[in-house]
Amino acid sequence: MFRRLAGLLIVAAFLTAPAFAIAQTPAAAPIVIAHRGASGHRPEHTEAAYRLAVAQGADYIEADLVMSRDGVLVSRHENEIGRTTDVAAHPEFADRRVTRTIDGETFDGWFAEDFTLAELKTLGARERNPRQRTASAAHDGEQPVLTLAEIIAIARQEGERRGRPVGLYIELKNPGYHAAIGLPMEQALVDALQAADLNRRDAPVIIQSFWPQALVALKPLTPVRLMFLLNSVAPPEDILRANGIRAWADVYSAEGLKRISTFADIVGPETELIFPRDVVGRSLPATRFVADAHAAGLQVHVWSVNAENPYLPLELRRGDPTEPGYQGRLGDAATLVRALAAAGVDGLFTDQPDIAVSALTR
């Protein structure tokens, strides 16, 4: 999905990097962030996915946040909920299906902001990629939509059980859109953290967004660490021009990363910004991204290491592409985890925390 980059003005030169072979292993293994929970095993953003992620050794659990009509922060990958809940099977909500354009993208379906929390709680969560993740889809409908407060409670319970904190990695989804419809997210998030005694620099909480203006707005409101997400796919040319950006690579050049450090503590590149791929999908040598980010004072938390074949570089895929089930077959994600660790990343997101933790031999 394309994320607009409104408001970020960076003009600099992109530098390519030396081969991965000379990269050094970081002093500490990167943290493992469960991408929407153990979402390679259970429907994302559910209690089952979060608790399984902690059992598998994840350091942080991630929650993507949208808002209900009555202003409650709830966890869904996007505010269109037709793909991740059973709302289509509820005839009482059939008339709420609409087509809506959000930040330049058009969606057809049902939207969280059209439902109260009580209504959202009548829905069952579903696997977003059922053909690829059939085992997860077997658990469709078993779990409700969660609020941020409920996820905080799960993290605390699991932290007490295992004897060390479970971190929360929180993403604000389309904050500008929510503000435009009268549901501003930033203050609501800070208020929720304050109520849970988590609005502290030393709290195990990180807030992330693809939207610089959300992080700029949050910076004076919270001491919690902030992370700026970066997509490897360039936005359309008109978006670049509107933001004074000559080329997408300027945003993550050495100078661009220095600019990012003025409003974020961490940068979150897609894996291909560290290990690019050639035209057939094979990995190329590592770029200078990690070194440049560290030089700018930024930590690097990369997304996302997912184990199914389509998400991996060609050389790490396994099986015959013509065979049924190839798209859902697991490749060699452990090798990618170890390569990213050797490249110096400080954290990595994954749908399969068990694979990442095992690969890091922790």
Secondary structure as GFF3:
##gff-version 3
##sequence-region A 1 362
A	DSSP	three_ten_helix	20	22	.	.	.	ID=ss1
A	DSSP	beta_strand	31	34	.	.	.	ID=ss2
A	DSSP	alpha_helix	47	55	.	.	.	ID=ss3
A	DSSP	beta_strand	60	67	.	.	.	ID=ss4
A	DSSP	beta_strand	73	75	.	.	.	ID=ss5
A	DSSP	three_ten_helix	87	89	.	.	.	ID=ss6
A	DSSP	three_ten_helix	91	96	.	.	.	ID=ss7
A	DSSP	beta_strand	98	102	.	.	.	ID=ss8
A	DSSP	beta_strand	105	109	.	.	.	ID=ss9
A	DSSP	three_ten_helix	112	114	.	.	.	ID=ss10
A	DSSP	alpha_helix	117	120	.	.	.	ID=ss11
A	DSSP	alpha_helix	134	137	.	.	.	ID=ss12
A	DSSP	alpha_helix	148	162	.	.	.	ID=ss13
A	DSSP	beta_strand	167	172	.	.	.	ID=ss14
A	DSSP	alpha_helix	175	180	.	.	.	ID=ss15
A	DSSP	alpha_helix	186	195	.	.	.	ID=ss16
A	DSSP	beta_strand	205	209	.	.	.	ID=ss17
A	DSSP	alpha_helix	212	218	.	.	.	ID=ss18
A	DSSP	beta_strand	225	230	.	.	.	ID=ss19
A	DSSP	alpha_helix	237	242	.	.	.	ID=ss20
A	DSSP	three_ten_helix	248	252	.	.	.	ID=ss21
A	DSSP	alpha_helix	254	260	.	.	.	ID=ss22
A	DSSP	beta_strand	266	269	.	.	.	ID=ss23
A	DSSP	three_ten_helix	271	273	.	.	.	ID=ss24
A	DSSP	alpha_helix	289	295	.	.	.	ID=ss25
A	DSSP	beta_strand	299	305	.	.	.	ID=ss26
A	DSSP	three_ten_helix	309	311	.	.	.	ID=ss27
A	DSSP	three_ten_helix	314	316	.	.	.	ID=ss28
A	DSSP	three_ten_helix	326	328	.	.	.	ID=ss29
A	DSSP	alpha_helix	333	342	.	.	.	ID=ss30
A	DSSP	beta_strand	347	350	.	.	.	ID=ss31
A	DSSP	alpha_helix	353	359	.	.	.	ID=ss32
###
